[in-house]
Amino acid sequence: MSDSLERLYHAVIAAKDLDPATSRTARLFQRGPAKMAKKLAEEAIEVVIDAV
């Protein structure tokens, strides 16, 4: 895994157990895989739009 992806992975795992009231990442984990997939798709679309 590249260094950037590894840092991102560890940041996400660390945020997983934070308070969902203050952490968007923790809130996504709390809401479940369907919500996480939807958010990932939204972000991917934004990346594609920005790349054009």
mmCIF file of the N, C-alpha and C atoms, coordinates in Angstrom:
data_MODEL
# 
_entry.id   MODEL 
# 
loop_
_atom_site.group_PDB 
_atom_site.id 
_atom_site.type_symbol 
_atom_site.label_atom_id 
_atom_site.label_alt_id 
_atom_site.label_comp_id 
_atom_site.label_asym_id 
_atom_site.label_entity_id 
_atom_site.label_seq_id 
_atom_site.pdbx_PDB_ins_code 
_atom_site.Cartn_x 
_atom_site.Cartn_y 
_atom_site.Cartn_z 
_atom_site.occupancy 
_atom_site.B_iso_or_equiv 
_atom_site.pdbx_formal_charge 
_atom_site.auth_seq_id 
_atom_site.auth_comp_id 
_atom_site.auth_asym_id 
_atom_site.auth_atom_id 
_atom_site.pdbx_PDB_model_num 
ATOM 1   N N  . MET A 1 1  ? 0.853   -1.179 0.000   1.00 0.00 ? 1  MET A N  1 
ATOM 2   C CA . MET A 1 1  ? 0.000   0.000  0.000   1.00 0.00 ? 1  MET A CA 1 
ATOM 3   C C  . MET A 1 1  ? 0.897   1.239  0.000   1.00 0.00 ? 1  MET A C  1 
ATOM 4   N N  . SER A 1 2  ? 0.510   2.243  -0.783  1.00 0.00 ? 2  SER A N  1 
ATOM 5   C CA . SER A 1 2  ? 1.327   3.456  -0.813  1.00 0.00 ? 2  SER A CA 1 
ATOM 6   C C  . SER A 1 2  ? 1.258   4.161  0.536   1.00 0.00 ? 2  SER A C  1 
ATOM 7   N N  . ASP A 1 3  ? 2.245   4.991  0.789   1.00 0.00 ? 3  ASP A N  1 
ATOM 8   C CA . ASP A 1 3  ? 2.314   5.704  2.064   1.00 0.00 ? 3  ASP A CA 1 
ATOM 9   C C  . ASP A 1 3  ? 1.076   6.568  2.293   1.00 0.00 ? 3  ASP A C  1 
ATOM 10  N N  . SER A 1 4  ? 0.603   7.237  1.253   1.00 0.00 ? 4  SER A N  1 
ATOM 11  C CA . SER A 1 4  ? -0.580  8.097  1.380   1.00 0.00 ? 4  SER A CA 1 
ATOM 12  C C  . SER A 1 4  ? -1.816  7.284  1.737   1.00 0.00 ? 4  SER A C  1 
ATOM 13  N N  . LEU A 1 5  ? -1.998  6.155  1.052   1.00 0.00 ? 5  LEU A N  1 
ATOM 14  C CA . LEU A 1 5  ? -3.155  5.312  1.349   1.00 0.00 ? 5  LEU A CA 1 
ATOM 15  C C  . LEU A 1 5  ? -3.063  4.705  2.738   1.00 0.00 ? 5  LEU A C  1 
ATOM 16  N N  . GLU A 1 6  ? -1.867  4.354  3.136   1.00 0.00 ? 6  GLU A N  1 
ATOM 17  C CA . GLU A 1 6  ? -1.687  3.786  4.469   1.00 0.00 ? 6  GLU A CA 1 
ATOM 18  C C  . GLU A 1 6  ? -2.014  4.815  5.549   1.00 0.00 ? 6  GLU A C  1 
ATOM 19  N N  . ARG A 1 7  ? -1.575  6.051  5.356   1.00 0.00 ? 7  ARG A N  1 
ATOM 20  C CA . ARG A 1 7  ? -1.898  7.122  6.317   1.00 0.00 ? 7  ARG A CA 1 
ATOM 21  C C  . ARG A 1 7  ? -3.403  7.365  6.364   1.00 0.00 ? 7  ARG A C  1 
ATOM 22  N N  . LEU A 1 8  ? -4.044  7.369  5.188   1.00 0.00 ? 8  LEU A N  1 
ATOM 23  C CA . LEU A 1 8  ? -5.493  7.555  5.129   1.00 0.00 ? 8  LEU A CA 1 
ATOM 24  C C  . LEU A 1 8  ? -6.209  6.420  5.853   1.00 0.00 ? 8  LEU A C  1 
ATOM 25  N N  . TYR A 1 9  ? -5.782  5.197  5.594   1.00 0.00 ? 9  TYR A N  1 
ATOM 26  C CA . TYR A 1 9  ? -6.379  4.026  6.242   1.00 0.00 ? 9  TYR A CA 1 
ATOM 27  C C  . TYR A 1 9  ? -6.309  4.146  7.761   1.00 0.00 ? 9  TYR A C  1 
ATOM 28  N N  . HIS A 1 10 ? -5.136  4.485  8.279   1.00 0.00 ? 10 HIS A N  1 
ATOM 29  C CA . HIS A 1 10 ? -4.970  4.591  9.729   1.00 0.00 ? 10 HIS A CA 1 
ATOM 30  C C  . HIS A 1 10 ? -5.791  5.743  10.304  1.00 0.00 ? 10 HIS A C  1 
ATOM 31  N N  . ALA A 1 11 ? -5.917  6.829  9.568   1.00 0.00 ? 11 ALA A N  1 
ATOM 32  C CA . ALA A 1 11 ? -6.732  7.957  10.027  1.00 0.00 ? 11 ALA A CA 1 
ATOM 33  C C  . ALA A 1 11 ? -8.206  7.564  10.102  1.00 0.00 ? 11 ALA A C  1 
ATOM 34  N N  . VAL A 1 12 ? -8.675  6.821  9.108   1.00 0.00 ? 12 VAL A N  1 
ATOM 35  C CA . VAL A 1 12 ? -10.077 6.381  9.101   1.00 0.00 ? 12 VAL A CA 1 
ATOM 36  C C  . VAL A 1 12 ? -10.337 5.417  10.248  1.00 0.00 ? 12 VAL A C  1 
ATOM 37  N N  . ILE A 1 13 ? -9.445  4.463  10.453  1.00 0.00 ? 13 ILE A N  1 
ATOM 38  C CA . ILE A 1 13 ? -9.613  3.501  11.544  1.00 0.00 ? 13 ILE A CA 1 
ATOM 39  C C  . ILE A 1 13 ? -9.585  4.209  12.896  1.00 0.00 ? 13 ILE A C  1 
ATOM 40  N N  . ALA A 1 14 ? -8.720  5.191  13.057  1.00 0.00 ? 14 ALA A N  1 
ATOM 41  C CA . ALA A 1 14 ? -8.651  5.939  14.318  1.00 0.00 ? 14 ALA A CA 1 
ATOM 42  C C  . ALA A 1 14 ? -9.930  6.733  14.551  1.00 0.00 ? 14 ALA A C  1 
ATOM 43  N N  . ALA A 1 15 ? -10.514 7.278  13.493  1.00 0.00 ? 15 ALA A N  1 
ATOM 44  C CA . ALA A 1 15 ? -11.725 8.093  13.629  1.00 0.00 ? 15 ALA A CA 1 
ATOM 45  C C  . ALA A 1 15 ? -12.970 7.242  13.850  1.00 0.00 ? 15 ALA A C  1 
ATOM 46  N N  . LYS A 1 16 ? -12.891 5.971  13.522  1.00 0.00 ? 16 LYS A N  1 
ATOM 47  C CA . LYS A 1 16 ? -14.041 5.067  13.630  1.00 0.00 ? 16 LYS A CA 1 
ATOM 48  C C  . LYS A 1 16 ? -14.644 5.060  15.031  1.00 0.00 ? 16 LYS A C  1 
ATOM 49  N N  . ASP A 1 17 ? -13.808 5.150  16.053  1.00 0.00 ? 17 ASP A N  1 
ATOM 50  C CA . ASP A 1 17 ? -14.284 5.047  17.431  1.00 0.00 ? 17 ASP A CA 1 
ATOM 51  C C  . ASP A 1 17 ? -14.508 6.398  18.108  1.00 0.00 ? 17 ASP A C  1 
ATOM 52  N N  . LEU A 1 18 ? -14.429 7.479  17.348  1.00 0.00 ? 18 LEU A N  1 
ATOM 53  C CA . LEU A 1 18 ? -14.681 8.800  17.922  1.00 0.00 ? 18 LEU A CA 1 
ATOM 54  C C  . LEU A 1 18 ? -16.180 9.026  18.098  1.00 0.00 ? 18 LEU A C  1 
ATOM 55  N N  . ASP A 1 19 ? -16.521 10.139 18.701  1.00 0.00 ? 19 ASP A N  1 
ATOM 56  C CA . ASP A 1 19 ? -17.922 10.498 18.931  1.00 0.00 ? 19 ASP A CA 1 
ATOM 57  C C  . ASP A 1 19 ? -18.583 10.863 17.602  1.00 0.00 ? 19 ASP A C  1 
ATOM 58  N N  . PRO A 1 20 ? -19.645 10.155 17.219  1.00 0.00 ? 20 PRO A N  1 
ATOM 59  C CA . PRO A 1 20 ? -20.330 10.465 15.964  1.00 0.00 ? 20 PRO A CA 1 
ATOM 60  C C  . PRO A 1 20 ? -20.897 11.889 15.909  1.00 0.00 ? 20 PRO A C  1 
ATOM 61  N N  . ALA A 1 21 ? -21.091 12.505 17.057  1.00 0.00 ? 21 ALA A N  1 
ATOM 62  C CA . ALA A 1 21 ? -21.600 13.878 17.078  1.00 0.00 ? 21 ALA A CA 1 
ATOM 63  C C  . ALA A 1 21 ? -20.551 14.869 16.585  1.00 0.00 ? 21 ALA A C  1 
ATOM 64  N N  . THR A 1 22 ? -19.280 14.483 16.664  1.00 0.00 ? 22 THR A N  1 
ATOM 65  C CA . THR A 1 22 ? -18.212 15.404 16.269  1.00 0.00 ? 22 THR A CA 1 
ATOM 66  C C  . THR A 1 22 ? -17.345 14.878 15.127  1.00 0.00 ? 22 THR A C  1 
ATOM 67  N N  . SER A 1 23 ? -17.539 13.634 14.728  1.00 0.00 ? 23 SER A N  1 
ATOM 68  C CA . SER A 1 23 ? -16.711 13.033 13.676  1.00 0.00 ? 23 SER A CA 1 
ATOM 69  C C  . SER A 1 23 ? -17.591 12.519 12.538  1.00 0.00 ? 23 SER A C  1 
ATOM 70  N N  . ARG A 1 24 ? -17.400 13.076 11.364  1.00 0.00 ? 24 ARG A N  1 
ATOM 71  C CA . ARG A 1 24 ? -18.162 12.611 10.196  1.00 0.00 ? 24 ARG A CA 1 
ATOM 72  C C  . ARG A 1 24 ? -17.852 11.154 9.879   1.00 0.00 ? 24 ARG A C  1 
ATOM 73  N N  . THR A 1 25 ? -16.597 10.776 10.035  1.00 0.00 ? 25 THR A N  1 
ATOM 74  C CA . THR A 1 25 ? -16.198 9.395  9.754   1.00 0.00 ? 25 THR A CA 1 
ATOM 75  C C  . THR A 1 25 ? -16.884 8.431  10.710  1.00 0.00 ? 25 THR A C  1 
ATOM 76  N N  . ALA A 1 26 ? -16.885 8.761  11.996  1.00 0.00 ? 26 ALA A N  1 
ATOM 77  C CA . ALA A 1 26 ? -17.554 7.908  12.984  1.00 0.00 ? 26 ALA A CA 1 
ATOM 78  C C  . ALA A 1 26 ? -19.046 7.816  12.687  1.00 0.00 ? 26 ALA A C  1 
ATOM 79  N N  . ARG A 1 27 ? -19.631 8.930  12.249  1.00 0.00 ? 27 ARG A N  1 
ATOM 80  C CA . ARG A 1 27 ? -21.060 8.944  11.913  1.00 0.00 ? 27 ARG A CA 1 
ATOM 81  C C  . ARG A 1 27 ? -21.342 8.023  10.723  1.00 0.00 ? 27 ARG A C  1 
ATOM 82  N N  . LEU A 1 28 ? -20.466 8.029  9.730   1.00 0.00 ? 28 LEU A N  1 
ATOM 83  C CA . LEU A 1 28 ? -20.653 7.131  8.587   1.00 0.00 ? 28 LEU A CA 1 
ATOM 84  C C  . LEU A 1 28 ? -20.554 5.669  9.010   1.00 0.00 ? 28 LEU A C  1 
ATOM 85  N N  . PHE A 1 29 ? -19.588 5.353  9.861   1.00 0.00 ? 29 PHE A N  1 
ATOM 86  C CA . PHE A 1 29 ? -19.483 3.983  10.372  1.00 0.00 ? 29 PHE A CA 1 
ATOM 87  C C  . PHE A 1 29 ? -20.745 3.600  11.135  1.00 0.00 ? 29 PHE A C  1 
ATOM 88  N N  . GLN A 1 30 ? -21.271 4.525  11.909  1.00 0.00 ? 30 GLN A N  1 
ATOM 89  C CA . GLN A 1 30 ? -22.472 4.258  12.703  1.00 0.00 ? 30 GLN A CA 1 
ATOM 90  C C  . GLN A 1 30 ? -23.681 3.999  11.798  1.00 0.00 ? 30 GLN A C  1 
ATOM 91  N N  . ARG A 1 31 ? -23.747 4.699  10.685  1.00 0.00 ? 31 ARG A N  1 
ATOM 92  C CA . ARG A 1 31 ? -24.900 4.581  9.784   1.00 0.00 ? 31 ARG A CA 1 
ATOM 93  C C  . ARG A 1 31 ? -24.855 3.341  8.899   1.00 0.00 ? 31 ARG A C  1 
ATOM 94  N N  . GLY A 1 32 ? -23.680 2.726  8.792   1.00 0.00 ? 32 GLY A N  1 
ATOM 95  C CA . GLY A 1 32 ? -23.592 1.446  8.102   1.00 0.00 ? 32 GLY A CA 1 
ATOM 96  C C  . GLY A 1 32 ? -23.035 1.499  6.692   1.00 0.00 ? 32 GLY A C  1 
ATOM 97  N N  . PRO A 1 33 ? -22.840 0.308  6.121   1.00 0.00 ? 33 PRO A N  1 
ATOM 98  C CA . PRO A 1 33 ? -22.192 0.176  4.816   1.00 0.00 ? 33 PRO A CA 1 
ATOM 99  C C  . PRO A 1 33 ? -22.938 0.870  3.670   1.00 0.00 ? 33 PRO A C  1 
ATOM 100 N N  . ALA A 1 34 ? -24.249 0.858  3.679   1.00 0.00 ? 34 ALA A N  1 
ATOM 101 C CA . ALA A 1 34 ? -24.997 1.486  2.583   1.00 0.00 ? 34 ALA A CA 1 
ATOM 102 C C  . ALA A 1 34 ? -24.737 2.989  2.544   1.00 0.00 ? 34 ALA A C  1 
ATOM 103 N N  . LYS A 1 35 ? -24.734 3.626  3.700   1.00 0.00 ? 35 LYS A N  1 
ATOM 104 C CA . LYS A 1 35 ? -24.472 5.067  3.761   1.00 0.00 ? 35 LYS A CA 1 
ATOM 105 C C  . LYS A 1 35 ? -23.025 5.359  3.365   1.00 0.00 ? 35 LYS A C  1 
ATOM 106 N N  . MET A 1 36 ? -22.090 4.509  3.807   1.00 0.00 ? 36 MET A N  1 
ATOM 107 C CA . MET A 1 36 ? -20.686 4.697  3.431   1.00 0.00 ? 36 MET A CA 1 
ATOM 108 C C  . MET A 1 36 ? -20.511 4.562  1.920   1.00 0.00 ? 36 MET A C  1 
ATOM 109 N N  . ALA A 1 37 ? -21.175 3.588  1.312   1.00 0.00 ? 37 ALA A N  1 
ATOM 110 C CA . ALA A 1 37 ? -21.072 3.390  -0.136  1.00 0.00 ? 37 ALA A CA 1 
ATOM 111 C C  . ALA A 1 37 ? -21.639 4.584  -0.888  1.00 0.00 ? 37 ALA A C  1 
ATOM 112 N N  . LYS A 1 38 ? -22.752 5.109  -0.406  1.00 0.00 ? 38 LYS A N  1 
ATOM 113 C CA . LYS A 1 38 ? -23.353 6.286  -1.038  1.00 0.00 ? 38 LYS A CA 1 
ATOM 114 C C  . LYS A 1 38 ? -22.402 7.479  -0.966  1.00 0.00 ? 38 LYS A C  1 
ATOM 115 N N  . LYS A 1 39 ? -21.795 7.685  0.183   1.00 0.00 ? 39 LYS A N  1 
ATOM 116 C CA . LYS A 1 39 ? -20.860 8.803  0.356   1.00 0.00 ? 39 LYS A CA 1 
ATOM 117 C C  . LYS A 1 39 ? -19.635 8.618  -0.535  1.00 0.00 ? 39 LYS A C  1 
ATOM 118 N N  . LEU A 1 40 ? -19.125 7.408  -0.625  1.00 0.00 ? 40 LEU A N  1 
ATOM 119 C CA . LEU A 1 40 ? -17.978 7.128  -1.488  1.00 0.00 ? 40 LEU A CA 1 
ATOM 120 C C  . LEU A 1 40 ? -18.319 7.435  -2.943  1.00 0.00 ? 40 LEU A C  1 
ATOM 121 N N  . ALA A 1 41 ? -19.508 7.044  -3.376  1.00 0.00 ? 41 ALA A N  1 
ATOM 122 C CA . ALA A 1 41 ? -19.938 7.320  -4.748  1.00 0.00 ? 41 ALA A CA 1 
ATOM 123 C C  . ALA A 1 41 ? -20.043 8.823  -4.993  1.00 0.00 ? 41 ALA A C  1 
ATOM 124 N N  . GLU A 1 42 ? -20.596 9.557  -4.036  1.00 0.00 ? 42 GLU A N  1 
ATOM 125 C CA . GLU A 1 42 ? -20.704 11.015 -4.169  1.00 0.00 ? 42 GLU A CA 1 
ATOM 126 C C  . GLU A 1 42 ? -19.323 11.650 -4.319  1.00 0.00 ? 42 GLU A C  1 
ATOM 127 N N  . GLU A 1 43 ? -18.390 11.214 -3.492  1.00 0.00 ? 43 GLU A N  1 
ATOM 128 C CA . GLU A 1 43 ? -17.035 11.774 -3.543  1.00 0.00 ? 43 GLU A CA 1 
ATOM 129 C C  . GLU A 1 43 ? -16.341 11.406 -4.855  1.00 0.00 ? 43 GLU A C  1 
ATOM 130 N N  . ALA A 1 44 ? -16.561 10.190 -5.338  1.00 0.00 ? 44 ALA A N  1 
ATOM 131 C CA . ALA A 1 44 ? -15.958 9.759  -6.601  1.00 0.00 ? 44 ALA A CA 1 
ATOM 132 C C  . ALA A 1 44 ? -16.475 10.605 -7.762  1.00 0.00 ? 44 ALA A C  1 
ATOM 133 N N  . ILE A 1 45 ? -17.762 10.907 -7.747  1.00 0.00 ? 45 ILE A N  1 
ATOM 134 C CA . ILE A 1 45 ? -18.342 11.752 -8.795  1.00 0.00 ? 45 ILE A CA 1 
ATOM 135 C C  . ILE A 1 45 ? -17.709 13.136 -8.765  1.00 0.00 ? 45 ILE A C  1 
ATOM 136 N N  . GLU A 1 46 ? -17.503 13.680 -7.573  1.00 0.00 ? 46 GLU A N  1 
ATOM 137 C CA . GLU A 1 46 ? -16.868 14.997 -7.457  1.00 0.00 ? 46 GLU A CA 1 
ATOM 138 C C  . GLU A 1 46 ? -15.446 14.978 -8.025  1.00 0.00 ? 46 GLU A C  1 
ATOM 139 N N  . VAL A 1 47 ? -14.710 13.907 -7.773  1.00 0.00 ? 47 VAL A N  1 
ATOM 140 C CA . VAL A 1 47 ? -13.347 13.789 -8.300  1.00 0.00 ? 47 VAL A CA 1 
ATOM 141 C C  . VAL A 1 47 ? -13.380 13.765 -9.830  1.00 0.00 ? 47 VAL A C  1 
ATOM 142 N N  . VAL A 1 48 ? -14.307 13.009 -10.388 1.00 0.00 ? 48 VAL A N  1 
ATOM 143 C CA . VAL A 1 48 ? -14.417 12.922 -11.845 1.00 0.00 ? 48 VAL A CA 1 
ATOM 144 C C  . VAL A 1 48 ? -14.775 14.281 -12.436 1.00 0.00 ? 48 VAL A C  1 
ATOM 145 N N  . ILE A 1 49 ? -15.720 14.973 -11.838 1.00 0.00 ? 49 ILE A N  1 
ATOM 146 C CA . ILE A 1 49 ? -16.117 16.299 -12.326 1.00 0.00 ? 49 ILE A CA 1 
ATOM 147 C C  . ILE A 1 49 ? -14.942 17.264 -12.264 1.00 0.00 ? 49 ILE A C  1 
ATOM 148 N N  . ASP A 1 50 ? -14.198 17.241 -11.168 1.00 0.00 ? 50 ASP A N  1 
ATOM 149 C CA . ASP A 1 50 ? -13.041 18.130 -11.027 1.00 0.00 ? 50 ASP A CA 1 
ATOM 150 C C  . ASP A 1 50 ? -11.936 17.799 -12.030 1.00 0.00 ? 50 ASP A C  1 
ATOM 151 N N  . ALA A 1 51 ? -11.856 16.542 -12.435 1.00 0.00 ? 51 ALA A N  1 
ATOM 152 C CA . ALA A 1 51 ? -10.807 16.127 -13.359 1.00 0.00 ? 51 ALA A CA 1 
ATOM 153 C C  . ALA A 1 51 ? -11.108 16.532 -14.803 1.00 0.00 ? 51 ALA A C  1 
ATOM 154 N N  . VAL A 1 52 ? -12.360 16.839 -15.072 1.00 0.00 ? 52 VAL A N  1 
ATOM 155 C CA . VAL A 1 52 ? -12.755 17.185 -16.453 1.00 0.00 ? 52 VAL A CA 1 
ATOM 156 C C  . VAL A 1 52 ? -12.497 18.644 -16.728 1.00 0.00 ? 52 VAL A C  1 
# 
